[in-house]
Amino acid sequence: QADQVFCTAAGLYDTLINYNPHTVLIPNGAAYELFAQADGPKRNAKPARFCFVGMLQECIAYDYLLALADVYQEAEIWLIGRVMPGVDISALSAKPNIKLLGLKPQAELPQLIADCDVCLNLFAPGRLSRDVSPLKFYEYLATSKPLVSTAEPLQVRDYADLIYIAEDIPDFLVKCGQALTEDDAGLRSRRREAGKSASWDQRVRQMEEILADRGL
């Protein structure tokens, strides 16, 4: 019965459009000004660091993280976020190069990400992954850091020319190596601009324009 429906993910859109023809997909966004603080020159320090920011929930591709820890034993993998109830992290805890940093205040995240080389967006295939629009993805873009992602959620495909999309674990390990050695100022600039276009200000402006066009 709503005059206008907004949803944040392709899976949600595919469901909701059947209930309301005035459904529009607008993904989540990022606090651009905050996360842009992590932007800077390529980090040339040891150990190499990968970071994942977000809740450690059932839909995360933990097998990718474990494979990364085994292959890049000299690197550190920072997991920044709360462990959700019912999630078994014992295999992660057993890896000496996986660092479980826990939940951090949002204001501290830019500096933590700045101290890393590659950002990770890892979702296991499934309905939940199709229906999410992870904030972290757009926040990563704002930092301009190299970003390696699984193929889900589907929205990452819109940024295929800016990020590294892995189709499976072997491909993921290759893409992580490419991201670590990336040194492309132009690519970083384009990621930064993509993050800016996904700011909350821009998302709200999109919604306002749609409502205005419909006279709502």
C-alpha positions in Angstrom: 0.0 0.0 0.0 3.0 2.3 0.2 3.4 5.1 -2.4 7.1 4.4 -2.8 9.4 1.6 -1.7 13.2 1.7 -1.5 15.3 -1.4 -1.0 19.1 -1.8 -0.7 19.9 -5.1 -2.5 19.1 -6.9 -5.7 17.6 -9.9 -3.9 15.2 -7.7 -2.0 14.2 -5.8 -5.1 13.4 -9.1 -6.9 11.0 -9.9 -4.0 9.5 -6.5 -3.4 8.8 -5.5 -7.0 6.2 -8.3 -7.0 4.3 -6.5 -4.2 4.7 -2.9 -5.3 5.6 -1.6 -8.8 7.0 1.6 -7.3 10.0 -0.2 -5.8 13.5 1.2 -6.5 16.8 -0.2 -5.6 19.2 2.2 -3.9 22.1 0.5 -2.2 23.5 1.4 1.2 26.1 4.1 1.4 29.1 5.3 3.3 30.2 8.1 5.7 32.5 9.3 2.9 34.2 12.1 4.7 35.1 9.8 7.6 36.4 6.9 5.6 38.2 9.1 3.1 40.6 9.8 6.0 42.1 6.4 5.4 43.1 7.5 1.9 46.8 7.9 1.3 49.9 6.6 -0.6 50.5 2.9 -1.0 51.6 1.4 2.3 55.1 0.0 2.1 55.6 -1.7 5.4 55.8 -5.2 6.8 54.0 -7.3 7.6 51.5 -7.1 4.7 48.0 -6.7 6.1 44.5 -7.7 4.9 41.5 -6.4 6.8 37.9 -7.4 7.0 35.5 -4.9 8.8 32.0 -6.1 9.8 30.1 -8.5 11.9 31.4 -12.0 11.9 28.1 -13.7 11.0 27.0 -16.9 9.4 27.0 -15.6 5.8 30.7 -14.7 5.8 33.0 -16.9 3.6 35.3 -18.1 6.4 36.9 -20.7 4.2 38.4 -17.9 2.1 39.9 -16.4 5.2 41.4 -19.7 6.3 42.9 -20.3 2.9 44.4 -16.8 2.9 46.0 -17.4 6.3 47.6 -20.6 5.1 49.0 -19.2 1.8 50.1 -15.8 3.2 51.6 -16.9 6.4 53.9 -13.9 6.6 50.9 -11.5 6.4 48.4 -10.5 9.0 44.7 -10.7 8.6 42.8 -8.3 10.7 39.1 -9.1 11.5 37.4 -6.0 12.9 33.9 -6.6 14.3 31.7 -8.4 16.8 31.3 -12.2 16.6 27.6 -12.9 16.3 26.0 -15.5 18.5 26.2 -19.1 17.2 29.2 -18.4 15.0 32.2 -20.8 15.6 35.4 -18.9 15.2 37.7 -21.6 16.7 39.3 -22.3 13.3 40.1 -18.6 12.9 41.5 -18.3 16.4 43.8 -21.2 15.7 45.6 -19.3 12.9 48.4 -17.2 14.4 48.3 -14.6 11.6 44.5 -14.0 12.0 44.0 -11.2 14.5 40.6 -10.9 16.0 40.4 -7.2 17.0 36.8 -7.2 18.0 34.3 -4.4 17.7 35.8 -0.9 17.3 34.2 2.5 17.4 33.5 3.8 13.9 35.8 6.8 14.5 38.7 4.4 14.9 38.1 2.5 11.7 39.8 4.8 9.2 43.1 4.6 11.0 42.9 0.8 11.3 42.1 0.5 7.6 45.0 2.9 6.7 47.3 0.5 8.5 46.3 -2.3 6.1 47.1 -3.0 2.5 44.0 -4.8 1.1 40.3 -4.7 2.2 38.2 -7.8 2.0 34.5 -8.2 1.3 33.7 -11.9 1.7 30.2 -13.4 1.6 29.3 -17.0 1.1 26.7 -17.9 -1.5 23.2 -17.9 -0.3 19.9 -16.0 0.1 21.2 -13.8 2.9 24.2 -12.7 0.8 21.9 -11.8 -2.1 19.8 -9.7 0.2 22.5 -7.6 1.9 24.1 -4.3 0.9 27.2 -4.2 3.1 28.2 -0.8 4.4 31.8 -2.0 4.5 31.9 -2.3 0.7 31.2 1.4 0.1 33.3 2.5 3.0 36.2 0.5 1.5 35.8 2.4 -1.8 36.0 5.7 0.1 39.4 4.7 1.4 40.7 4.0 -2.1 42.4 0.9 -0.9 42.6 -2.2 -3.1 39.5 -4.3 -2.5 39.1 -8.1 -3.1 35.5 -9.4 -3.0 33.5 -12.5 -3.5 31.0 -12.4 -6.3 28.2 -11.8 -3.8 26.4 -9.7 -3.1 25.5 -9.0 -6.7 26.1 -5.3 -6.5 29.9 -5.7 -6.5 29.6 -6.5 -10.2 28.8 -2.9 -10.8 32.4 -2.1 -9.7 34.2 -4.8 -11.6 36.6 -2.3 -13.2 37.6 -0.9 -9.8 38.0 -4.0 -7.6 39.1 -7.6 -7.6 36.3 -10.1 -7.8 37.0 -13.7 -6.9 34.9 -16.6 -8.3 36.3 -19.2 -6.0 39.1 -19.7 -3.4 42.0 -20.3 -5.9 40.9 -17.2 -7.8 40.7 -15.3 -4.5 44.2 -16.1 -3.6 45.5 -14.9 -7.0 43.4 -11.7 -6.7 44.8 -11.0 -3.2 48.3 -11.3 -4.6 47.4 -8.8 -7.4 45.8 -6.4 -4.9 48.9 -6.5 -2.7 51.2 -5.5 -5.5 48.9 -2.9 -7.1 50.4 0.5 -7.5 48.0 2.5 -9.6 47.2 6.0 -8.6 44.5 6.4 -11.2 42.7 3.3 -10.0 42.8 4.6 -6.4 41.4 7.9 -7.6 38.5 6.2 -9.4 37.7 4.1 -6.3 37.7 7.3 -4.2 35.2 8.9 -6.6 33.0 5.8 -6.5 33.0 6.0 -2.7 32.1 9.7 -2.9 29.2 8.9 -5.3 27.9 6.4 -2.7 28.0 8.8 0.2 24.8 9.1 2.3 24.3 12.6 0.9 24.2 11.2 -2.6 21.9 8.3 -1.6 19.4 10.7 0.0 19.6 13.0 -3.0 18.6 10.1 -5.2 15.6 9.3 -3.0 14.5 12.9 -3.0 14.7 13.1 -6.8 12.5 10.0 -7.1 10.0 11.3 -4.7 9.9 14.7 -6.4 9.4 13.1 -9.8 6.4 11.2 -8.5 5.0 14.3 -6.8 5.3 12.8 -3.3 
